[in-house]
Amino acid sequence: MRKKAVPVMVVMALILIITAVWAAAHFIQKYIPSREQMDLTEYYGTAEGEIPLIFGTEILEETGITAGDKTYIPLQAVYQYLNKKFYWDAENSQVLYALPEELVKVESGEAGTADVCVQGDTVFLSVDLVGQYTDIESELVKDPDRLVVQYQWKKKQVTAQKDTQVRYRGGIKAEILREVPQGENLELIQEMEDWDEVMTQDGLRGYVKKDQVSAPTETTQDRSFQEPVYTSINREKKINLAWHQVTTHDANATFASATKNIKGVNVISPTWYSIKDNQGNISSIASRTYVNLAHKKGMEVWGLVDNFSDAIDTETVLSSLSARTRLINQLMVQAEKVNLDGINVDFENLTEGAGVHFLEFLRELSIQCRTKNLVLSVDNPVPEEYTSHYDRAEQGEVVDYVIIMGYDEHYAGSEEAGSVASLPWVETGIQNTLDSVPAEKVIHGIPFYTRLWRTSAGIVTSEAIGMEAAQEVIEKYKVETYWDKTTSQNYGTYDKGNDTYQIWLEDADSIAERVKLVSKYNLAGVAAWKLGFETSDIWTVISENMAE
């Protein structure tokens, strides 16, 4: 019996040993942190000759280069993250930078010596050039080489409470990016249950155990960098602007009759200038006599320039420095010739590709307007996702007034009938504009016209008519109107034969509700399209509802 028991005990001992080994292995597998170091070249994933770019807490897809003692960043990355005012002038192979009173030009050259170089299709700017005009701190970190750029000065951070590690992922088995000594500060990206996502000062984004760092604290770094000051003209009184559509030089003679009954208007904007070719030349029907008469009535004159000619391609014009310069110079000559007080830019239906060139045009135009004390205003569609390339925030930095064209919610080509400017739609447009432009620079554009909609055999068409013509329709067809609370307009409908007509009226009631938004949001004023479409009572309505 004793001989039989020995093998059993041996087997049991082996089982216990195996179990213990398995348990130990399982314990190590689950609870002992990995000491494996991650290959940082693999971590950044850059090819030979490229250096990773770390902007704040972001590791960019774009990469930089080094040459000689210079480090370069792609212009597109600078534009997207750091400073939108750097502009590539492809026509002359140079970078432009619009300061408040000067256009700086930096020619491209050989990498390692020039501050601008081109490799393939990519334009690169030296870190030194970027830092000359941008509030950044940068460091070229070694092993592997990478450029770390700081540009956000208010952040959250945690401090290592003991020697610890930043790992590639949240978990003790993840590879180690770097050892972190006690007392080192890490920028906090997000908190999780057991781990914090952090960024190290040398550009490693990873995870640290939550119980090994302090609670988050907010820090703000004081800066000595002096931002250029793009001064603006800001009138003390609310702007009450009326656009005056003038189509021929002889039509300037209608000024007296067109303004005979208006009250409270302190700015008139005649449609005098148009881009007439892709070289940036303009046509003009401006009149010094018109300006003199307006000044006698206490009105400033902001000459309007548009891009409505079918003979031009707006992107072609705006993407050329020579064309932009010619356009701006001709506007300045005109301003002096007829004694303008300002320029109103009305470039519509801009393509996405034209957006960056449009902004550069405004910057360059603002230099001349600032120098000559001319008010610069620019007309914008109501903000929508598809008009984001108008970049109202950048506009607001360099122009004096950003005007919202708060109309055409429903327009000539709309597939269904509706209001030209329902109050909720208008108010949302103002709110979205104020997200990026200071209220004291925002002018609220209102319509003096409405659309008479006709539905015939299921097909919807419309025509734009003024207030007086709209009232004539109401009276002629004995239309009963009622106040539509949804649009804040008087609405009416009637049938004529087999056709149905609808109208959302712009009148004293609707205009009053729209003008009240000026005081509600403390806007700079109103602009009305267009002079001649109003009834005489509208001017009193505007004045009474727009607080000074």
C-alpha positions as CSV (number, residue, x, y, z in Angstrom):
1,M,0.0,0.0,0.0
2,R,2.9,2.3,0.9
3,K,4.5,1.7,-2.6
4,K,1.2,2.7,-4.3
5,A,0.8,5.9,-2.3
6,V,4.2,7.3,-3.4
7,P,3.2,7.8,-7.0
8,V,-0.1,9.4,-6.0
9,M,1.7,11.9,-3.8
10,V,4.2,12.6,-6.6
11,V,1.4,13.2,-9.0
12,M,-0.4,15.5,-6.6
13,A,2.8,17.4,-5.9
14,L,3.3,17.8,-9.6
15,I,-0.2,19.1,-10.0
16,L,0.3,21.6,-7.2
17,I,3.6,22.7,-8.7
18,I,2.0,23.1,-12.1
19,T,-0.9,25.0,-10.6
20,A,1.4,27.2,-8.6
21,V,3.5,27.9,-11.8
22,W,0.3,28.6,-13.7
23,A,-1.0,30.9,-11.0
24,A,2.3,32.7,-10.8
25,A,2.4,33.1,-14.6
26,H,-1.2,34.3,-14.5
27,F,-0.4,36.8,-11.7
28,I,2.6,38.1,-13.6
29,Q,0.6,38.3,-16.8
30,K,-2.2,40.2,-15.1
31,Y,-0.6,42.3,-12.4
32,I,3.0,42.9,-13.1
33,P,3.6,45.9,-15.3
34,S,5.3,45.5,-18.6
35,R,8.8,47.0,-18.9
36,E,8.9,46.9,-22.7
37,Q,9.9,50.2,-24.2
38,M,8.2,51.4,-27.4
39,D,10.3,52.3,-30.4
40,L,9.6,56.0,-30.8
41,T,10.5,56.0,-34.5
42,E,7.7,53.5,-34.9
43,Y,5.5,55.5,-32.6
44,Y,5.7,58.6,-34.7
45,G,5.7,56.6,-38.0
46,T,7.7,59.1,-40.0
47,A,9.9,58.4,-43.1
48,E,13.5,59.3,-43.4
49,G,14.0,63.0,-43.9
50,E,10.7,63.9,-42.1
51,I,10.3,65.1,-38.6
52,P,7.1,64.7,-36.6
53,L,5.2,67.8,-35.7
54,I,3.5,68.1,-32.3
55,F,1.3,71.1,-31.9
56,G,-0.1,71.4,-28.4
57,T,-1.6,68.0,-27.7
58,E,-1.9,67.0,-31.4
59,I,0.6,64.8,-33.3
60,L,0.0,66.0,-36.8
61,E,-0.3,63.9,-40.0
62,E,1.8,66.6,-41.7
63,T,5.5,66.4,-41.1
64,G,8.3,68.9,-41.1
65,I,11.8,69.0,-42.4
66,T,15.2,70.2,-41.2
67,A,18.0,71.7,-43.4
68,G,21.1,73.4,-42.1
69,D,20.2,75.0,-38.8
70,K,16.6,75.6,-39.9
71,T,13.5,73.7,-39.1
72,Y,10.5,74.0,-41.4
73,I,6.7,73.5,-41.0
74,P,4.3,73.0,-44.0
75,L,2.3,76.2,-44.7
76,Q,-0.9,74.3,-44.6
77,A,-0.2,73.2,-41.0
78,V,0.7,76.7,-40.0
79,Y,-2.6,78.0,-41.6
80,Q,-4.7,75.3,-40.0
81,Y,-3.4,75.5,-36.4
82,L,-1.3,78.6,-35.8
83,N,-1.8,81.6,-38.0
84,K,-4.1,82.1,-41.0
85,K,-2.5,85.3,-42.2
86,F,0.5,83.5,-43.9
87,Y,-0.5,83.4,-47.6
88,W,1.3,81.7,-50.5
89,D,1.6,83.9,-53.5
90,A,2.0,81.3,-56.2
91,E,2.2,84.0,-58.9
92,N,5.5,85.2,-57.5
93,S,6.7,82.2,-55.4
94,Q,6.6,84.1,-52.2
95,V,4.8,84.2,-48.9
96,L,2.8,87.3,-48.0
97,Y,1.9,88.5,-44.5
98,A,-0.6,91.4,-44.1
99,L,0.4,93.6,-41.1
100,P,-2.0,96.4,-40.1
101,E,-0.2,99.0,-42.3
102,E,2.2,96.9,-44.4
103,L,2.2,93.9,-46.7
104,V,5.3,91.8,-45.9
105,K,6.8,89.7,-48.7
106,V,9.2,86.8,-48.1
107,E,10.6,85.2,-51.2
108,S,11.1,81.4,-51.4
109,G,14.6,80.0,-51.7
110,E,16.9,77.1,-50.8
111,A,16.1,75.0,-47.8
112,G,18.6,75.7,-45.0
113,T,19.1,79.4,-46.0
114,A,15.7,80.8,-46.9
115,D,12.8,81.2,-44.5
116,V,10.4,79.9,-47.2
117,C,11.2,76.9,-49.4
118,V,9.2,74.6,-51.7
119,Q,9.6,70.8,-52.0
120,G,7.4,69.1,-54.5
121,D,3.9,70.6,-54.0
122,T,4.5,71.6,-50.4
123,V,5.4,75.1,-49.2
124,F,7.4,75.2,-46.0
125,L,7.9,78.1,-43.5
126,S,10.8,78.2,-41.1
127,V,9.9,78.1,-37.4
128,D,11.7,81.4,-37.0
129,L,9.5,83.1,-39.6
130,V,6.3,81.7,-38.0
131,G,7.5,82.8,-34.6
132,Q,8.1,86.3,-35.8
133,Y,4.4,86.9,-36.3
134,T,2.8,84.2,-34.1
135,D,2.7,83.6,-30.3
136,I,4.4,80.2,-30.1
137,E,7.2,78.4,-28.3
138,S,9.0,75.6,-30.2
139,E,11.7,73.1,-29.4
140,L,13.4,70.6,-31.6
141,V,13.6,67.4,-29.4
142,K,16.2,64.7,-30.2
143,D,16.0,60.8,-30.3
144,P,14.1,60.9,-32.6
145,D,14.1,64.4,-33.9
146,R,10.6,66.0,-33.5
147,L,9.3,69.6,-33.3
148,V,7.2,70.4,-30.3
149,V,5.2,73.6,-30.7
150,Q,3.2,75.2,-27.9
151,Y,0.5,77.8,-28.9
152,Q,-2.2,77.4,-26.3
153,W,-1.5,79.0,-23.0
154,K,-4.4,78.0,-20.8
155,K,-4.4,74.3,-20.1
156,K,-5.0,71.6,-17.5
157,Q,-2.1,69.7,-16.0
158,V,-1.3,66.9,-13.6
159,T,1.9,66.3,-11.7
160,A,3.7,62.9,-11.2
161,Q,3.5,62.1,-7.4
162,K,6.1,59.4,-7.8
163,D,8.4,58.0,-10.5
164,T,6.1,56.5,-13.1
165,Q,5.7,55.9,-16.8
166,V,3.7,57.2,-19.7
167,R,2.4,54.3,-21.7
168,Y,1.2,54.0,-25.3
169,R,-2.2,52.8,-24.2
170,G,-4.1,52.8,-20.9
171,G,-3.0,49.5,-19.2
172,I,0.0,48.2,-17.4
173,K,0.8,45.8,-20.2
174,A,1.1,48.6,-22.8
175,E,4.5,49.6,-24.0
176,I,6.3,52.4,-22.2
177,L,6.8,55.7,-24.1
178,R,8.9,57.3,-21.4
179,E,9.8,57.2,-17.8
180,V,8.4,60.1,-15.8
181,P,10.2,61.3,-12.7
182,Q,8.4,62.5,-9.6
183,G,7.4,66.2,-9.9
184,E,7.2,66.3,-13.7
185,N,4.2,68.2,-15.1
186,L,2.0,66.5,-17.8
187,E,-0.7,68.2,-19.8
188,L,-4.0,66.6,-19.2
189,I,-6.0,65.7,-22.3
190,Q,-8.8,63.6,-20.7
191,E,-9.6,61.8,-17.5
192,M,-10.7,58.2,-17.4
193,E,-11.6,55.9,-14.5
194,D,-8.1,54.5,-13.8
195,W,-5.9,56.3,-16.3
196,D,-5.3,59.9,-17.6
197,E,-4.5,60.7,-21.2
198,V,-1.6,63.1,-21.1
199,M,1.0,64.9,-23.3
200,T,4.5,65.2,-22.1
201,Q,6.5,68.4,-22.6
202,D,8.7,66.6,-25.2
203,G,5.7,65.6,-27.4
204,L,4.7,62.1,-26.3
205,R,1.0,61.5,-26.1
206,G,0.0,58.5,-23.9
207,Y,-1.5,57.3,-20.6
208,V,-0.4,57.5,-17.0
209,K,-2.0,55.7,-14.0
210,K,-4.4,58.1,-12.3
211,D,-3.3,57.1,-8.8
212,Q,0.3,58.1,-9.6
213,V,-0.5,61.7,-10.5
214,S,-2.1,64.7,-8.8
215,A,-5.6,66.0,-9.3
216,P,-5.8,68.3,-12.3
217,T,-5.1,72.0,-12.0
218,E,-5.7,74.8,-14.5
219,T,-2.7,76.9,-15.5
220,T,-2.3,80.0,-17.6
221,Q,1.1,81.1,-18.9
222,D,1.8,84.8,-19.1
223,R,3.1,85.9,-22.5
224,S,5.2,88.8,-23.6
225,F,4.5,88.4,-27.3
226,Q,3.1,91.5,-28.9
227,E,0.3,90.8,-31.3
228,P,-0.1,93.3,-34.2
229,V,-3.1,95.6,-33.6
230,Y,-5.5,95.7,-36.5
231,T,-7.3,98.9,-35.6
232,S,-10.9,99.4,-36.6
233,I,-13.2,102.4,-37.2
234,N,-16.2,102.2,-34.9
235,R,-18.9,104.8,-35.3
236,E,-20.4,106.0,-32.0
237,K,-23.9,105.9,-33.3
238,K,-25.7,102.8,-34.6
239,I,-25.2,102.3,-38.3
240,N,-28.4,102.8,-40.3
241,L,-27.4,101.9,-43.8
242,A,-29.5,101.7,-47.0
243,W,-28.2,100.1,-50.1
244,H,-29.0,102.1,-53.2
245,Q,-29.1,100.1,-56.4
246,V,-27.7,102.4,-59.1
247,T,-27.2,100.8,-62.6
248,T,-26.1,103.7,-64.8
249,H,-24.2,106.9,-64.2
250,D,-27.3,108.9,-65.1
251,A,-29.3,107.1,-62.4
252,N,-27.2,108.9,-59.8
253,A,-29.6,111.8,-60.4
254,T,-32.3,109.9,-58.6
255,F,-30.6,110.4,-55.3
256,A,-32.8,113.4,-54.3
257,S,-36.1,111.6,-55.1
258,A,-34.9,108.3,-53.6
259,T,-33.9,109.9,-50.3
260,K,-36.7,112.5,-50.1
261,N,-38.7,110.7,-47.4
262,I,-36.0,108.8,-45.5
263,K,-35.3,109.5,-41.9
264,G,-32.5,108.3,-39.7
265,V,-30.3,106.9,-42.4
266,N,-26.6,107.8,-41.8
267,V,-24.9,105.6,-44.4
268,I,-25.9,105.1,-48.0
269,S,-24.1,102.5,-50.2
270,P,-24.6,103.0,-53.9
271,T,-23.8,100.0,-56.2
272,W,-21.1,101.8,-58.2
273,Y,-18.2,99.5,-58.8
274,S,-17.9,96.1,-60.4
275,I,-14.9,93.9,-61.3
276,K,-15.0,93.8,-65.1
277,D,-12.1,91.5,-66.0
278,N,-9.8,88.8,-64.5
279,Q,-6.9,91.4,-64.3
280,G,-8.7,93.2,-61.5
281,N,-9.9,96.3,-63.4
282,I,-13.2,97.8,-62.3
283,S,-16.0,99.7,-63.9
284,S,-17.3,102.8,-62.2
285,I,-20.4,104.9,-62.4
286,A,-19.5,106.9,-59.3
287,S,-20.5,110.6,-58.9
288,R,-18.9,113.3,-56.8
289,T,-22.2,115.3,-57.0
290,Y,-24.0,112.3,-55.4
291,V,-21.5,112.2,-52.6
292,N,-21.8,115.9,-52.0
293,L,-25.6,115.7,-51.8
294,A,-25.4,112.7,-49.4
295,H,-22.9,114.6,-47.1
296,K,-25.3,117.6,-47.0
297,K,-28.0,115.2,-45.7
298,G,-25.7,113.9,-43.0
299,M,-25.0,110.6,-44.7
300,E,-21.7,108.8,-45.2
301,V,-21.2,107.1,-48.6
302,W,-19.7,103.6,-48.7
303,G,-19.2,102.7,-52.4
304,L,-20.2,99.1,-53.1
305,V,-18.0,96.9,-55.2
306,D,-19.4,93.6,-56.6
307,N,-18.3,90.5,-58.5
308,F,-21.5,90.1,-60.5
309,S,-20.0,90.2,-64.0
310,D,-20.3,87.0,-66.0
311,A,-17.0,88.0,-67.7
312,I,-14.9,87.2,-64.7
313,D,-13.9,84.3,-62.6
314,T,-13.7,85.6,-59.0
315,E,-11.2,83.0,-57.8
316,T,-8.9,83.8,-60.7
317,V,-9.0,87.5,-59.8
318,L,-8.5,87.0,-56.1
319,S,-5.8,84.5,-56.4
320,S,-3.5,86.9,-58.3
321,L,-1.5,89.5,-56.3
322,S,-1.3,91.7,-59.4
323,A,-5.0,91.6,-59.9
324,R,-5.8,92.2,-56.3
325,T,-3.4,95.1,-56.2
326,R,-4.9,96.6,-59.3
327,L,-8.4,96.2,-57.9
328,I,-7.4,97.8,-54.6
329,N,-5.5,100.7,-56.2
330,Q,-8.4,101.5,-58.5
331,L,-10.8,101.5,-55.5
332,M,-8.5,103.9,-53.7
333,V,-8.3,106.2,-56.7
334,Q,-12.1,106.2,-56.9
335,A,-12.5,106.8,-53.2
336,E,-10.3,109.9,-53.4
337,K,-11.8,111.1,-56.7
338,V,-15.4,111.2,-55.3
339,N,-14.6,111.7,-51.6
340,L,-16.0,108.3,-50.4
341,D,-16.2,107.6,-46.7
342,G,-15.9,103.8,-47.1
343,I,-15.9,100.7,-49.2
344,N,-18.5,98.0,-49.1
345,V,-17.4,94.6,-50.5
346,D,-20.2,92.5,-51.9
347,F,-18.6,89.4,-53.4
348,E,-21.2,86.7,-53.6
349,N,-21.4,82.9,-54.4
350,L,-17.7,82.5,-53.6
351,T,-16.4,79.0,-54.2
352,E,-14.6,77.1,-51.4
353,G,-11.4,77.4,-53.4
354,A,-11.7,81.2,-53.5
355,G,-12.1,81.5,-49.7
356,V,-8.4,81.8,-48.8
357,H,-7.8,84.4,-51.6
358,F,-10.9,86.4,-50.6
359,L,-9.5,86.7,-47.0
360,E,-6.1,87.9,-48.3
361,F,-7.9,90.4,-50.5
362,L,-9.7,91.8,-47.5
363,R,-6.5,92.0,-45.5
364,E,-4.6,93.8,-48.3
365,L,-7.6,96.1,-48.9
366,S,-7.8,96.8,-45.1
367,I,-4.2,98.1,-45.2
368,Q,-5.1,100.8,-47.7
369,C,-8.5,101.6,-46.0
370,R,-6.8,101.9,-42.6
371,T,-4.1,104.2,-44.0
372,K,-6.7,106.4,-45.8
373,N,-9.3,106.4,-42.9
374,L,-11.9,104.6,-45.1
375,V,-14.6,102.4,-43.4
376,L,-14.3,98.9,-44.7
377,S,-17.4,96.7,-44.6
378,V,-18.0,93.3,-46.1
379,D,-21.3,91.6,-47.0
380,N,-21.8,87.9,-46.0
381,P,-24.5,85.3,-46.4
382,V,-26.2,84.0,-43.3
383,P,-23.8,81.5,-41.8
384,E,-24.3,77.9,-43.1
385,E,-22.0,75.0,-43.2
386,Y,-21.4,75.4,-46.9
387,T,-20.3,79.1,-46.4
388,S,-17.7,78.4,-43.7
389,H,-14.9,79.4,-46.2
390,Y,-16.0,83.0,-45.8
391,D,-14.3,82.7,-42.4
392,R,-16.1,85.5,-40.6
393,A,-13.7,85.4,-37.7
394,E,-10.7,86.3,-39.9
395,Q,-12.8,89.0,-41.6
396,G,-13.8,90.4,-38.3
397,E,-10.1,90.9,-37.3
398,V,-9.3,93.2,-40.2
399,V,-12.5,94.9,-41.4
400,D,-14.6,97.5,-39.6
401,Y,-18.0,95.9,-40.1
402,V,-19.2,92.5,-41.0
403,I,-22.7,92.7,-42.6
404,I,-25.1,89.7,-42.5
405,M,-27.3,89.6,-45.5
406,G,-30.3,88.3,-43.5
407,Y,-32.5,87.4,-46.4
408,D,-32.9,84.8,-49.1
409,E,-33.9,82.0,-46.7
410,H,-36.2,81.2,-49.6
411,Y,-35.1,82.6,-53.0
412,A,-36.0,82.6,-56.7
413,G,-34.9,79.0,-57.2
414,S,-36.4,77.5,-54.0
415,E,-38.4,74.4,-54.6
416,E,-41.0,75.4,-52.0
417,A,-42.6,78.6,-51.1
418,G,-41.5,80.3,-47.9
419,S,-40.4,83.5,-46.1
420,V,-37.5,85.5,-47.4
421,A,-36.4,86.0,-43.8
422,S,-38.3,84.3,-41.0
423,L,-37.4,85.7,-37.6
424,P,-36.0,82.4,-36.1
425,W,-33.8,81.9,-39.2
426,V,-32.5,85.5,-39.0
427,E,-31.8,85.3,-35.3
428,T,-29.9,82.0,-35.7
429,G,-27.8,83.7,-38.3
430,I,-27.0,86.5,-35.9
431,Q,-26.1,84.1,-33.1
432,N,-23.8,82.1,-35.4
433,T,-22.1,85.2,-36.6
434,L,-21.5,86.4,-33.0
435,D,-19.7,83.1,-32.3
436,S,-16.8,84.5,-34.3
437,V,-17.3,88.3,-34.7
438,P,-17.6,90.9,-32.0
439,A,-21.1,92.4,-31.7
440,E,-19.8,95.9,-32.2
441,K,-18.7,94.9,-35.7
442,V,-21.8,93.1,-36.8
443,I,-24.5,94.9,-38.9
444,H,-27.8,93.1,-39.4
445,G,-29.0,93.2,-43.0
446,I,-32.8,93.3,-43.5
447,P,-35.0,93.0,-46.6
448,F,-37.4,95.6,-47.9
449,Y,-38.7,93.1,-50.4
450,T,-40.9,90.0,-50.3
451,R,-41.7,87.2,-52.7
452,L,-45.1,86.6,-54.3
453,W,-45.1,82.8,-54.7
454,R,-47.2,81.0,-57.3
455,T,-47.9,77.3,-57.4
456,S,-49.1,76.1,-60.7
457,A,-49.6,72.4,-61.6
458,G,-47.2,71.6,-58.8
459,I,-44.5,74.0,-60.0
460,V,-43.4,76.8,-57.7
461,T,-42.2,80.1,-59.0
462,S,-41.8,83.6,-57.4
463,E,-41.1,87.2,-58.1
464,A,-39.5,89.8,-55.8
465,I,-41.7,92.8,-55.0
466,G,-41.4,95.8,-52.8
467,M,-43.6,96.7,-49.9
468,E,-46.0,99.0,-51.8
469,A,-46.4,96.4,-54.6
470,A,-47.1,93.8,-52.0
471,Q,-49.9,95.9,-50.4
472,E,-51.4,96.4,-53.9
473,V,-51.6,92.7,-54.3
474,I,-53.3,92.3,-50.9
475,E,-55.9,95.0,-51.8
476,K,-56.5,93.9,-55.4
477,Y,-57.3,90.3,-54.5
478,K,-58.9,91.1,-51.1
479,V,-56.4,88.8,-49.3
480,E,-57.1,88.2,-45.6
481,T,-53.7,88.2,-43.8
482,Y,-52.9,87.0,-40.3
483,W,-49.9,87.2,-38.1
484,D,-47.7,84.0,-38.5
485,K,-46.0,83.5,-35.1
486,T,-43.5,81.1,-36.6
487,T,-42.0,83.6,-39.1
488,S,-43.1,86.9,-37.3
489,Q,-44.7,88.1,-40.5
490,N,-48.2,88.8,-41.8
491,Y,-49.1,85.9,-44.1
492,G,-51.7,85.7,-46.8
493,T,-52.8,83.3,-49.6
494,Y,-55.3,83.4,-52.4
495,D,-56.3,81.4,-55.5
496,K,-56.5,82.7,-59.0
497,G,-57.8,80.2,-61.6
498,N,-56.1,76.9,-60.9
499,D,-53.0,78.6,-59.3
500,T,-52.3,79.3,-55.6
501,Y,-50.5,82.4,-54.5
502,Q,-48.7,82.9,-51.1
503,I,-47.0,85.8,-49.5
504,W,-45.0,86.4,-46.3
505,L,-45.1,90.2,-46.0
506,E,-42.2,92.5,-45.1
507,D,-43.9,95.4,-43.6
508,A,-43.8,97.7,-40.5
509,D,-44.6,94.8,-38.2
510,S,-42.0,92.4,-39.5
511,I,-39.3,95.1,-39.8
512,A,-39.9,96.1,-36.2
513,E,-39.3,92.5,-35.0
514,R,-36.1,92.3,-37.0
515,V,-34.7,95.6,-35.9
516,K,-35.3,94.8,-32.3
517,L,-32.5,92.2,-32.6
518,V,-30.0,95.0,-32.9
519,S,-30.6,96.1,-29.3
520,K,-31.1,92.5,-28.1
521,Y,-27.7,91.5,-29.3
522,N,-26.1,95.0,-29.0
523,L,-25.2,94.9,-32.7
524,A,-23.6,97.8,-34.7
525,G,-26.7,98.6,-36.6
526,V,-28.8,97.6,-39.6
527,A,-28.5,97.6,-43.4
528,A,-31.5,97.5,-45.7
529,W,-31.8,96.1,-49.2
530,K,-32.9,98.1,-51.0
531,L,-33.7,101.8,-51.2
532,G,-37.0,102.2,-53.0
533,F,-38.6,99.0,-51.9
534,E,-39.8,100.5,-48.6
535,T,-42.9,102.4,-47.6
536,S,-42.3,105.7,-46.0
537,D,-43.3,104.6,-42.5
538,I,-40.5,102.1,-42.3
539,W,-37.8,104.7,-41.5
540,T,-39.6,105.7,-38.3
541,V,-40.1,102.0,-37.4
542,I,-36.3,101.4,-37.8
543,S,-35.3,104.4,-35.7
544,E,-37.8,103.7,-32.9
545,N,-36.8,100.0,-32.6
546,M,-33.0,100.5,-32.9
547,A,-31.5,101.6,-29.6
548,E,-28.6,104.0,-29.7
